[in-house]
Amino acid sequence: MENKLTTLRSAIEENLSRSGYNLASFAKVSGLNRGSLSAILHGHPPKPVSLGQLDTLTEALGYPEGWFYPLYVDECFSEEKISRRRVEPFLVRCAITGRQQCIDESISRIMEYQKPLDVIYSVAEKLFACGKIQESKPFYKIIVEHEQDGYSERMAISQYRLFKALGTVADTEDMLRGVIAFEPFRGRLPEHLQLDGLLKLANVCYSLHRWDDMGKYADELRSLATGTYREQLRQKAGRRSGELQLLRPLVLYYGHGHLMKATSLTKQGKYEEAITFTNLYADLGWFEVLDEEGKRLVDAFRSYAVGNRYTLELLKGNITVLSDYIAYLEEYPSEVLAGLLSILEAANRFGFSADHVLERFSKEMTGFDRFKDYINIDRIYRLGYQLAAYYLERGQAQRGVTYILQCLKTAVLLNSARDMIECVALFEANRGQASRQQLQRYSELIRGLGPQKEPAEEGRLLSGTTERSI
């Protein structure tokens, strides 16, 4: 049935005859209306077949779903126009079931008609709305490649959808390309998508260590969230309807704008400025228009602020907060990775022992591999690197080199040139202390340098954790 040797109607009639059905008996078996079947097969002109009718008919004949799809393409087109009522659900179904040949033929024919992108964009949005994110990407890419109005909302939304579709664990080069492609379109989105797009931009820049860019997008997110909040208050005071339908509660965007600004400043060593922004999301109880989810988010931001204040104090050299920080991490186990990273960074910078901390959280560290997003793979990498430096400094060379090799493996899998160079430099500085087996493993990893995919399954250092997002 894959070869288009016949028409849809002749194929149906042939199968009915072969199975011993007439219209009356098949109508009874399939549940389809006999009159509709007659109009489809014998009408002048024949009645079009809906996708639902075709699927019902296919099942009644005992064929797998999509058996007649290659013949259905003609049903979606006439000389004058495209039947959107048929072609859109057909393309959605083909995308979900992996019928690429049917998609390619349909798209080729759609592009011959006027306003073809209207149909393709509608299909992309339907797929995205039902959670078929990866399946929607090829359709959005067609919009991006063929849309002549670069300032259209459709173009901006297509770029946004492609950016949002970045995998949970992505090649760093893919992430950078995604930022470059989406960044010019962020301000052309509807406001509720602007908020979400800026949040994603800031998160991806965190993974790429682009601290200035992260701070810039955090500033834009704070400004837009503040303006949106004021507009919501005006609408509430004026008892006006038409409240903006956001993807997440507004307090999430507002709080994250300040949290990410503080994070970008922390990474640049601007600790006092970071404390100022940390204080701004520490207590958001004044925020109006809070539902139950919003109240939960306020509590979560309050908790994050406590942990991040400990981080800032440690990075400033105030080691007296260490015991309190440990108690905090015991109360909030989801923060253990972030906390250990901060503690190890401070221990390496100021020379204090963190052995008791690592022993206390050794069990939690073994469970990190349940987390798989790209932000936390980066956290895991950086914790491994800090552990390597920590043990090398304390004369535990074999242990330190083991962590270097684990870090290098993750850097290769993530295709992060920055991290690969960092690991190679640290290994070469300590090559003389590596065992024969470690030297061999290092050689194997060096030979494998280059773009790799699907790091989620292999690139584990210690395991993973959750980014401080809600």
Salt bridges, closest charged atoms under 4 A:
GLU2 OE2 - ARG99 NH1 3.02
GLU13 OE2 - HIS42 NE2 2.76
GLU14 OE2 - ARG18 NH2 2.52
GLU65 OE2 - ARG93 NE 2.64
ASP74 OD2 - LYS4 NZ 2.96
ASP74 OD1 - ARG109 NH1 2.58
GLU75 OE2 - ARG9 NH2 2.67
GLU88 OE2 - ARG84 NE 2.69
GLU88 OE1 - LYS126 NZ 2.95
GLU105 OE2 - LYS4 NZ 3.55
ASP118 OD1 - ARG154 NH1 2.61
GLU125 OE2 - ARG161 NE 2.93
GLU147 OE1 - ARG154 NE 2.78
ASP171 OD2 - LYS453 NZ 3.76
ASP174 OD1 - ARG177 NH2 2.38
ASP174 OD2 - LYS453 NZ 2.88
GLU183 OE2 - ARG186 NH1 2.81
GLU183 OE2 - LYS216 NZ 3.48
ASP196 OD2 - LYS164 NZ 2.88
ASP213 OD2 - ARG210 NE 2.97
ASP219 OD1 - ARG222 NH2 2.74
ASP219 OD2 - LYS261 NZ 3.11
GLU220 OE2 - ARG186 NH2 2.72
GLU231 OE1 - ARG234 NH2 2.87
GLU231 OE2 - ARG240 NH2 3.84
GLU272 OE2 - LYS316 NZ 2.98
ASP283 OD1 - ARG302 NH2 3.63
GLU288 OE1 - LYS236 NZ 3.49
GLU292 OE2 - LYS295 NZ 3.56
GLU293 OE2 - ARG248 NH2 3.97
GLU293 OE2 - ARG296 NH2 3.09
ASP299 OD1 - ARG302 NH1 2.78
GLU313 OE2 - LYS316 NZ 3.48
GLU330 OE2 - ARG360 NE 2.80
GLU335 OE1 - ARG468 NE 2.11
GLU345 OE2 - ARG349 NH2 3.05
GLU364 OE2 - ARG360 NH1 3.42
ASP378 OD1 - HIS209 NE2 2.96
ASP378 OD2 - ARG382 NE 2.99
ASP419 OD1 - ARG418 NE 3.06
GLU428 OE1 - ARG431 NE 2.99
GLU444 OE1 - ARG441 NH1 3.28
GLU467 OE1 - ARG379 NH2 2.76
